[in-house]
């Protein structure tokens, strides 16, 4: 969205930044809830820092030092996804870095941070050398992460489970089953009950996804396929009952 707020027109980053701010501010006004967003470019966080209450760092950014350093200066929770390789040590090392204090160059200024104690992990599945999806939301995966957290002695151990991407192999309807399995694991194990803090579910108004410039269906994703409104609503009620 930041590059092309209108996907059928030329890139316009200024218009993209304005569109993102307007979208978040409208969501706050209409729902009363503050927003979450993925930090694609650390330098752009300053344009949104006053209206976000949660930030995620994606699988392809989590190894980047500037992302880690920027998170160390945030005053909101930040989730670090495992890289596409699935390497948990990379993800956990990013949490170590973000929870620490740093001095570095940010937007041409020398800045000093005190560390972000609310930095945590996000499991989004992995991809092997053959391009095949490897999920990491199962009970055994969660137990392994808990044990690695104990070895690292990090503050506020926590994980969010991304139910789409490589965990569902982008089979969006599987998010419903995955969410319920994670909640079952959380219910059965007191340590996982403390560790698993939430779910990241891709949903929109209409189910599935569409190609840019093809169907022009309002409320249907043009990126990853999503759960529709009715499916999302039912799943939220199920989650509330299972918790």
Backbone bond lengths (Angstrom), bond angles and torsions (degrees), N, CA, C in turn:
res aa  C-N    CA-C-N  psi(-1)  N-CA   C-N-CA  omega(-1)  CA-C   N-CA-C  phi
1 X - - - 1.465 - - 1.524 111.25 -
2 X 1.326 116.58 -34.33 1.462 119.16 -178.14 1.528 111.08 -66.66
3 X 1.322 117.10 -34.33 1.456 120.21 -179.38 1.530 111.83 -80.24
4 X 1.317 116.40 -43.42 1.456 121.95 -174.12 1.522 110.27 -137.75
5 X 1.319 118.72 82.14 1.466 119.55 179.70 1.533 112.06 -60.06
6 X 1.321 117.04 -29.95 1.464 121.55 170.05 1.519 106.51 -111.23
7 X 1.343 118.32 106.15 1.467 121.06 -172.97 1.520 114.39 -65.39
8 X 1.325 116.96 -9.30 1.463 119.49 179.54 1.533 112.02 -104.37
9 X 1.346 115.49 9.95 1.455 120.77 176.19 1.525 109.50 -121.73
10 X 1.323 117.05 176.40 1.453 121.38 -179.39 1.532 110.77 -69.32
11 X 1.338 117.51 155.73 1.470 120.75 177.45 1.522 112.00 -57.63
12 X 1.358 115.36 142.84 1.470 121.24 179.29 1.529 106.58 -154.21
13 X 1.328 117.21 95.82 1.460 120.94 -173.33 1.517 112.88 -70.37
14 X 1.329 117.81 -34.46 1.462 119.28 177.03 1.528 109.80 -63.03
15 X 1.324 116.58 -47.24 1.462 120.05 177.60 1.525 110.71 -61.96
16 X 1.335 116.63 -33.51 1.463 120.69 178.64 1.516 111.97 -65.46
17 X 1.325 117.08 -45.27 1.470 121.04 178.27 1.526 111.08 -61.82
18 X 1.325 116.34 -43.09 1.463 120.29 179.47 1.523 110.51 -64.37
19 X 1.324 116.53 -41.77 1.469 121.07 -179.60 1.525 111.32 -63.86
20 X 1.336 117.02 -40.84 1.465 120.72 179.83 1.522 110.50 -65.23
21 X 1.333 117.22 -44.48 1.471 120.48 178.25 1.530 110.61 -60.55
22 X 1.325 116.40 -45.44 1.460 119.68 -179.85 1.522 111.41 -62.57
23 X 1.330 116.70 -39.95 1.460 120.70 179.68 1.530 111.14 -62.30
24 X 1.343 116.19 -47.97 1.464 119.84 -179.66 1.531 111.46 -64.90
25 X 1.327 116.51 -42.28 1.462 119.89 -178.91 1.533 111.32 -65.82
26 X 1.316 116.66 -36.29 1.463 119.68 176.72 1.531 110.43 -66.25
27 X 1.340 115.79 -40.51 1.471 119.60 178.84 1.531 110.70 -62.40
28 X 1.326 116.79 -41.65 1.464 120.75 178.31 1.525 110.79 -63.71
29 X 1.320 116.36 -45.55 1.469 121.38 -178.34 1.523 111.85 -62.95
30 X 1.336 116.60 -43.44 1.461 120.47 -173.83 1.527 113.01 -81.84
31 X 1.337 117.53 -31.54 1.467 119.70 -174.84 1.520 113.97 -107.20
32 X 1.335 116.84 -24.01 1.459 119.68 -175.11 1.516 113.18 82.89
33 X 1.339 116.44 -1.49 1.461 120.99 179.22 1.519 109.93 -101.69
34 X 1.343 116.28 137.84 1.457 119.31 172.86 1.525 109.49 -78.86
35 X 1.328 116.37 168.08 1.467 121.21 -164.78 1.522 113.91 -109.50
36 X 1.325 113.77 163.58 1.458 123.09 172.10 1.520 108.11 -118.23
37 X 1.328 116.52 154.32 1.457 119.91 178.85 1.527 108.67 -155.41
38 X 1.329 115.67 159.78 1.458 120.68 175.06 1.525 109.00 -92.15
39 X 1.318 116.17 136.06 1.462 120.96 -179.41 1.523 109.19 -90.73
40 X 1.323 115.36 96.76 1.458 120.17 178.68 1.521 110.71 -76.39
41 X 1.345 116.46 -46.12 1.460 121.98 178.81 1.532 108.76 -120.43
42 X 1.338 118.56 119.35 1.468 120.34 179.41 1.521 113.62 -56.08
43 X 1.335 117.14 -35.96 1.463 120.31 -177.00 1.530 112.29 -65.54
44 X 1.319 116.86 -23.49 1.465 120.02 -178.12 1.521 113.62 -86.01
45 X 1.320 116.93 -8.35 1.470 119.24 -178.28 1.528 111.17 -58.75
46 X 1.320 117.53 -33.12 1.469 121.22 -177.95 1.526 111.68 -61.15
47 X 1.322 117.18 -26.67 1.465 119.88 -179.76 1.529 112.48 -75.35
48 X 1.339 116.58 -14.47 1.469 120.41 -174.92 1.531 113.16 -126.13
49 X 1.323 117.42 -3.31 1.465 120.67 -171.05 1.523 113.68 -61.61
50 X 1.324 117.74 -24.21 1.465 120.53 -177.80 1.522 113.26 -81.98
51 X 1.343 117.98 -10.13 1.471 119.71 -175.96 1.530 113.28 -124.14
52 X 1.322 117.99 1.69 1.464 120.38 179.72 1.528 110.87 -104.50
53 X 1.331 115.68 143.64 1.465 120.06 176.03 1.527 111.77 -116.72
54 X 1.335 117.02 1.93 1.464 121.33 178.59 1.522 108.14 -158.88
55 X 1.346 115.62 141.96 1.462 121.23 178.92 1.519 109.42 -133.10
56 X 1.330 115.68 138.02 1.463 121.10 174.64 1.519 109.49 -114.43
57 X 1.324 116.13 143.40 1.460 122.54 174.18 1.524 106.94 -109.62
58 X 1.335 116.63 123.63 1.453 121.95 -171.46 1.518 114.38 -73.21
59 X 1.332 114.25 170.56 1.462 121.86 -176.28 1.525 112.85 -62.31
60 X 1.328 116.65 -30.13 1.468 120.18 -178.42 1.523 112.54 -91.54
61 X 1.317 116.98 -3.18 1.473 121.55 -179.82 1.516 112.99 -112.34
62 X 1.328 117.57 -14.62 1.457 121.09 -168.79 1.528 112.99 -65.61
63 X 1.338 117.91 -22.80 1.458 120.71 178.04 1.519 112.69 -86.77
64 X 1.332 117.29 -6.90 1.455 121.43 -176.56 1.530 110.99 -78.47
65 X 1.322 116.17 127.70 1.459 120.30 -174.80 1.529 112.39 -64.30
66 X 1.336 117.75 -37.83 1.459 119.95 -177.83 1.531 111.28 -65.97
67 X 1.315 117.76 -35.27 1.466 120.17 174.87 1.532 110.24 -62.34
68 X 1.322 116.16 -46.15 1.464 120.39 -178.63 1.535 111.26 -62.67
69 X 1.320 116.06 -44.09 1.462 120.29 -179.12 1.526 111.24 -65.86
70 X 1.312 116.76 -40.79 1.467 120.20 179.35 1.516 111.20 -63.12
71 X 1.319 117.02 -41.74 1.468 120.66 177.70 1.525 110.52 -60.87
72 X 1.326 117.44 -33.59 1.471 120.54 -178.63 1.523 112.48 -63.39
73 X 1.334 116.78 -16.88 1.466 120.06 179.26 1.510 113.95 -104.83
74 X 1.317 117.77 4.85 1.471 121.08 -179.13 1.523 111.12 -81.09
75 X 1.328 115.07 154.18 1.462 121.20 177.13 1.524 111.74 -107.19
76 X 1.345 116.69 13.67 1.471 121.50 179.42 1.526 109.05 -126.02
77 X 1.333 118.05 159.16 1.467 119.82 176.07 1.516 111.28 -59.20
78 X 1.333 115.61 143.92 1.462 121.52 178.99 1.522 109.34 -135.30
79 X 1.329 115.95 130.79 1.453 121.19 179.89 1.517 111.55 -103.88
80 X 1.326 116.21 132.88 1.471 122.47 179.91 1.526 108.60 -107.07
81 X 1.328 116.95 116.34 1.462 120.58 -178.95 1.526 111.12 -76.32
82 X 1.333 115.58 152.19 1.455 117.59 170.97 1.531 108.82 -68.25
83 X 1.339 118.25 146.63 1.466 119.95 179.03 1.523 110.67 -66.02
84 X 1.325 116.84 167.59 1.461 119.82 -177.52 1.529 111.60 -62.46
85 X 1.325 117.42 -22.62 1.468 120.61 176.28 1.523 111.74 -69.27
86 X 1.348 116.69 -20.78 1.462 121.24 -177.53 1.515 114.28 87.29
87 X 1.326 118.14 3.23 1.463 122.87 -176.72 1.532 110.39 -65.40
88 X 1.320 117.13 109.34 1.463 120.96 -178.72 1.518 112.28 -69.55
89 X 1.326 117.40 -27.98 1.464 119.69 -178.86 1.522 110.78 -66.95
90 X 1.332 117.64 -35.98 1.462 121.14 176.87 1.524 109.73 -62.47
91 X 1.321 116.41 -46.21 1.464 121.63 179.59 1.527 111.23 -61.63
92 X 1.314 116.68 -46.84 1.455 120.35 -178.30 1.525 111.88 -68.79
93 X 1.333 117.09 -35.40 1.464 119.59 176.47 1.519 111.05 -64.93
94 X 1.328 116.73 -32.48 1.465 119.25 177.00 1.529 110.44 -67.28
95 X 1.326 116.86 -33.75 1.464 120.78 176.39 1.529 109.89 -68.79
96 X 1.334 115.86 -42.23 1.475 120.03 176.50 1.529 110.08 -55.88
97 X 1.326 115.98 -47.71 1.464 120.48 -178.24 1.527 111.40 -63.90
98 X 1.323 116.61 -44.67 1.465 120.59 -175.79 1.523 112.59 -71.28
99 X 1.331 117.48 -26.08 1.462 119.77 177.55 1.522 112.41 -81.19
100 X 1.319 116.58 -9.15 1.459 120.59 -179.37 1.521 112.49 -93.67
101 X 1.328 115.86 165.08 1.466 122.57 177.26 1.526 109.90 -86.51
102 X 1.343 115.96 146.55 1.469 120.01 -176.53 1.528 111.39 -146.32
103 X 1.312 114.30 160.01 1.462 121.88 169.42 1.529 106.29 -128.97
104 X 1.342 116.86 126.35 1.461 120.08 -174.78 1.525 110.03 -160.20
105 X 1.324 116.04 177.75 1.462 122.58 179.32 1.523 109.06 -94.19
106 X 1.333 115.72 125.23 1.467 120.94 177.99 1.524 108.91 -135.30
107 X 1.314 116.30 120.24 1.465 122.07 -179.08 1.541 111.47 52.07
108 X 1.346 114.20 43.00 1.475 124.03 176.60 1.531 113.69 72.44
109 X 1.342 116.36 9.52 1.469 120.14 176.49 1.530 109.56 -113.23
110 X 1.337 115.43 146.60 1.462 119.11 169.39 1.525 107.63 -81.25
111 X 1.331 116.31 121.93 1.462 120.54 -176.60 1.526 110.06 -124.19
112 X 1.320 114.87 158.36 1.464 121.46 177.94 1.521 108.71 -129.41
113 X 1.332 116.91 131.88 1.463 121.54 -179.40 1.519 110.12 -118.74
114 X 1.308 115.81 158.80 1.470 121.25 -178.88 1.526 112.52 -105.68
115 X 1.328 117.52 -0.98 1.463 120.81 -179.29 1.510 111.84 96.10
116 X 1.328 115.59 150.26 1.463 122.41 -178.56 1.528 109.13 -114.31
117 X 1.331 116.11 100.70 1.469 121.12 -177.08 1.523 112.79 -66.51
118 X 1.330 117.82 -14.48 1.462 121.43 -177.49 1.527 112.48 -95.98
119 X 1.331 117.25 10.94 1.460 120.64 174.09 1.526 109.25 -70.13
120 X 1.328 116.84 135.18 1.466 121.25 -175.22 1.530 109.65 -145.77
121 X 1.325 117.56 -171.66 1.456 122.26 -173.35 1.537 111.26 -109.49
122 X 1.334 114.31 156.56 1.465 122.07 173.54 1.530 107.49 -133.33
123 X 1.312 116.81 124.05 1.467 121.71 176.53 1.524 109.18 -94.35
124 X 1.335 116.57 120.55 1.466 120.93 -175.97 1.532 113.25 -124.02
125 X 1.342 116.44 10.56 1.452 120.23 -176.49 1.514 110.74 82.10
126 X 1.336 115.78 173.83 1.461 121.31 -175.63 1.524 109.88 -136.75
127 X 1.332 114.70 175.99 1.467 121.71 177.36 1.527 107.88 -132.06
128 X 1.343 117.67 129.04 1.463 120.15 179.99 1.533 110.98 -85.11
129 X 1.317 117.05 -177.47 1.467 121.06 -174.22 1.525 112.72 -67.84
130 X 1.325 116.63 -13.39 1.464 120.72 177.68 1.525 112.06 -95.57
131 X 1.344 115.79 3.69 1.455 119.55 -179.33 1.516 114.00 79.73
132 X 1.329 116.78 15.99 1.460 121.19 -178.89 1.527 110.45 -93.83
133 X 1.313 116.49 141.67 1.461 121.46 -178.18 1.525 111.07 -75.11
134 X 1.335 115.06 138.57 1.471 122.24 176.96 1.525 107.72 -123.84
135 X 1.318 118.35 106.13 1.472 119.67 -178.71 1.521 111.81 -69.95
136 X 1.329 116.64 152.71 1.472 120.28 176.09 1.535 111.46 -137.81
137 X 1.343 115.80 39.13 1.465 120.79 178.75 1.528 112.51 -106.93
138 X 1.332 117.51 -2.78 1.468 120.07 -175.90 1.538 111.15 -70.61
139 X 1.315 115.49 165.91 1.466 122.13 -177.89 1.527 111.43 -52.11
140 X 1.346 116.55 -46.23 1.463 120.71 -177.65 1.528 111.61 -63.47
141 X 1.331 116.85 -35.35 1.471 120.95 177.68 1.531 110.72 -66.65
142 X 1.310 115.98 -41.26 1.466 120.45 -179.65 1.528 111.13 -67.86
143 X 1.346 116.23 -39.67 1.456 119.64 177.62 1.530 110.88 -63.60
144 X 1.341 116.34 -41.26 1.465 120.22 179.07 1.521 110.61 -61.98
145 X 1.315 116.43 -42.36 1.465 119.50 179.03 1.516 110.83 -64.20
146 X 1.318 117.74 -41.24 1.463 120.99 177.53 1.532 110.42 -57.64
147 X 1.328 116.48 -45.77 1.463 120.59 -178.93 1.531 111.45 -64.27
148 X 1.324 116.63 -39.77 1.462 119.80 178.75 1.533 111.13 -67.55
149 X 1.320 116.32 -34.64 1.470 120.22 175.02 1.524 110.17 -60.64
150 X 1.336 116.85 -41.24 1.467 119.84 -179.18 1.519 111.17 -64.43
151 X 1.339 116.54 -35.80 1.465 120.33 179.54 1.531 111.75 -68.30
152 X 1.329 116.16 -31.43 1.469 120.73 -175.58 1.532 113.02 -84.63
153 X 1.326 117.63 -20.91 1.469 122.89 -178.41 1.533 111.48 56.33
154 X 1.318 115.78 44.93 1.460 121.06 179.44 1.522 111.41 -81.78
155 X 1.319 115.05 158.08 1.462 119.80 177.36 1.522 110.28 -79.87
156 X 1.320 115.70 144.80 1.467 122.60 174.16 1.531 113.37 49.87
157 X 1.331 118.76 61.18 1.471 120.33 178.89 1.536 110.97 -55.28
158 X 1.314 115.79 130.06 1.463 119.86 -177.73 1.519 109.81 -162.24
159 X 1.333 115.23 149.94 1.461 120.41 175.24 1.523 109.37 -141.27
160 X 1.334 114.82 142.48 1.454 123.24 169.82 1.525 106.55 -108.67
161 X 1.314 117.77 137.35 1.461 121.06 178.34 1.524 109.26 -99.60
162 X 1.325 115.39 120.20 1.461 122.12 173.58 1.526 106.77 -82.16
163 X 1.320 116.82 114.23 1.466 120.15 -174.08 1.528 113.15 -83.95
164 X 1.329 117.75 -6.49 1.459 119.53 179.82 1.534 109.53 -110.16
165 X 1.291 119.34 -144.61 1.457 125.25 -178.44 1.534 110.91 50.37
166 X 1.321 118.47 -130.23 1.464 119.22 -175.84 1.519 113.31 -77.97
167 X 1.329 117.62 -11.49 1.465 118.67 174.73 1.524 111.75 -72.13
168 X 1.317 116.77 -32.41 1.465 120.20 178.06 1.521 111.99 -107.14
169 X 1.351 116.36 -1.99 1.464 121.67 -171.26 1.528 109.84 56.42
170 X 1.347 115.00 32.47 1.473 123.98 -178.79 1.528 112.94 59.14
171 X 1.334 115.62 23.32 1.478 120.75 169.95 1.520 105.80 -89.43
172 X 1.318 115.98 87.32 1.462 121.61 -163.79 1.524 114.01 -57.32
173 X 1.318 118.14 -31.69 1.458 120.49 -177.64 1.528 110.90 -67.34
174 X 1.356 116.82 -21.84 1.464 120.91 179.39 1.526 111.88 -70.28
175 X 1.313 117.51 -13.52 1.463 120.26 178.94 1.526 111.60 -58.98
176 X 1.308 116.77 -32.93 1.467 120.88 -179.87 1.524 109.89 -63.42
177 X 1.338 116.12 -48.59 1.463 121.07 -179.93 1.526 110.82 -65.06
178 X 1.324 116.85 -43.26 1.463 121.30 -177.90 1.523 110.68 -62.86
179 X 1.316 116.92 -44.08 1.467 120.55 179.32 1.525 110.66 -58.51
180 X 1.313 116.66 -43.34 1.467 120.37 -178.14 1.531 111.39 -69.38
181 X 1.338 117.10 -35.42 1.461 119.40 177.70 1.526 111.00 -65.58
182 X 1.334 116.05 -42.39 1.467 120.19 179.12 1.528 110.41 -61.70
183 X 1.318 116.83 -42.91 1.460 120.39 179.77 1.525 111.09 -66.26
184 X 1.339 117.28 -33.61 1.467 120.32 176.27 1.532 110.16 -65.03
185 X 1.349 116.98 -44.73 1.466 120.43 177.99 1.520 110.59 -60.85
186 X 1.315 115.79 -41.37 1.464 121.55 179.15 1.518 111.38 -63.60
187 X 1.326 116.17 -37.53 1.466 121.34 -178.96 1.530 111.48 -70.63
188 X 1.336 116.68 -33.78 1.462 121.26 -173.47 1.528 113.49 -84.51
189 X 1.311 118.30 -16.83 1.464 121.28 -173.24 1.528 109.39 -129.05
190 X 1.321 118.99 115.92 1.470 120.91 -176.57 1.524 113.88 -62.66
191 X 1.333 117.62 -30.16 1.465 119.32 178.19 1.532 110.83 -73.30
192 X 1.327 116.24 -38.69 1.465 119.07 176.05 1.527 111.19 -70.11
193 X 1.322 116.08 -28.15 1.470 119.50 176.45 1.527 110.39 -61.88
194 X 1.327 116.14 -34.09 1.457 120.56 177.53 1.529 111.49 -80.27
195 X 1.333 116.74 -32.92 1.464 120.75 -173.69 1.525 112.65 -78.04
196 X 1.325 117.50 -46.14 1.474 121.40 -174.60 1.525 109.25 -79.86
197 X 1.321 115.78 113.41 1.471 121.36 -175.03 1.521 113.25 -101.07
198 X 1.329 118.28 -16.40 1.454 117.71 -177.82 1.511 112.75 176.73
199 X 1.322 114.24 -178.37 1.462 123.40 -179.01 1.522 109.80 -125.56
200 X 1.313 115.84 143.25 1.459 121.76 173.48 1.529 106.66 -108.74
201 X 1.328 116.06 108.75 1.466 121.97 -173.31 1.521 109.08 -116.98
202 X 1.321 116.86 130.09 1.460 120.08 178.32 1.531 109.22 -88.22
203 X 1.319 115.28 114.05 1.461 120.16 -179.34 1.518 109.23 -141.49
204 X 1.329 114.40 158.36 1.463 120.31 179.21 1.531 107.08 -151.32
205 X 1.307 117.97 -157.43 1.469 120.24 -177.34 1.530 110.96 -82.97
206 X 1.328 115.59 -50.52 1.463 121.14 179.17 1.523 109.69 -103.39
207 X 1.322 118.68 144.24 1.472 120.45 -179.61 1.523 112.49 -73.44
208 X 1.344 115.35 153.10 1.457 120.80 175.64 1.515 113.17 88.08
209 X 1.330 115.71 -153.31 1.464 122.38 -179.63 1.518 108.85 -150.60
210 X 1.319 115.77 163.93 1.458 121.26 179.58 1.520 109.87 -137.78
211 X 1.328 116.81 156.64 1.456 121.94 177.01 1.530 109.61 -78.69
212 X 1.322 115.95 146.82 1.462 120.98 177.12 1.531 109.79 -62.26
213 X 1.317 115.38 131.16 1.454 120.31 176.64 1.513 115.07 79.37
214 X 1.338 117.38 5.88 1.462 119.32 -176.66 1.525 111.69 -98.88
215 X 1.331 117.01 -81.87 1.462 120.14 -172.06 1.534 114.22 -82.36
216 X 1.329 116.40 -30.93 1.469 121.43 -176.78 1.536 111.54 55.85
217 X 1.337 115.73 45.96 1.463 120.67 177.63 1.520 108.79 -90.24
218 X 1.340 116.63 119.07 1.461 120.85 -179.62 1.528 109.98 -63.09
219 X 1.356 115.75 133.45 1.453 120.58 176.43 1.514 114.71 81.57
220 X 1.335 117.72 14.54 1.463 121.01 177.23 1.523 108.55 -113.70
221 X 1.301 117.19 131.12 1.455 122.96 -173.99 1.526 112.32 -57.76
222 X 1.342 115.97 144.73 1.460 120.89 171.57 1.533 110.42 -109.03
223 X 1.331 116.43 9.07 1.467 120.60 175.44 1.529 108.42 -121.38
224 X 1.310 118.73 -113.24 1.462 120.85 -179.69 1.531 110.90 -74.45
225 X 1.328 117.73 144.79 1.471 120.11 175.98 1.525 111.05 -65.48
226 X 1.332 115.86 141.63 1.468 122.38 -173.15 1.520 111.62 -126.48
227 X 1.329 115.23 159.53 1.453 120.61 167.10 1.524 109.15 -66.93
228 X 1.326 117.03 148.35 1.451 120.90 175.74 1.521 111.32 -82.84
229 X 1.327 115.95 176.36 1.465 122.14 -175.95 1.529 111.82 -59.97
230 X 1.323 117.31 -49.35 1.467 120.61 -176.88 1.517 111.05 -63.63
231 X 1.335 117.49 -42.69 1.462 120.66 178.24 1.521 110.98 -63.91
232 X 1.318 116.48 -40.33 1.465 120.74 -179.63 1.524 111.28 -65.81
233 X 1.321 116.18 -42.22 1.461 120.49 179.88 1.527 111.09 -61.85
234 X 1.331 116.17 -45.73 1.464 120.20 179.74 1.529 110.93 -63.44
235 X 1.333 116.23 -40.31 1.461 120.29 179.98 1.525 111.23 -64.76
236 X 1.315 117.97 -39.03 1.472 120.81 178.10 1.526 111.32 -61.67
237 X 1.329 117.06 -41.19 1.463 120.07 176.61 1.530 110.70 -64.94
238 X 1.331 116.95 -40.26 1.474 120.76 178.06 1.512 111.40 -63.28
239 X 1.340 116.41 -42.72 1.470 120.86 178.39 1.529 110.35 -60.90
240 X 1.322 116.69 -43.33 1.463 120.86 -179.83 1.529 110.64 -60.65
241 X 1.337 116.16 -39.46 1.473 119.42 -179.63 1.522 111.01 -71.52
242 X 1.343 117.00 -38.74 1.475 121.18 -177.16 1.512 112.26 -73.86
243 X 1.323 117.55 -23.06 1.476 120.23 179.13 1.527 111.38 -80.59
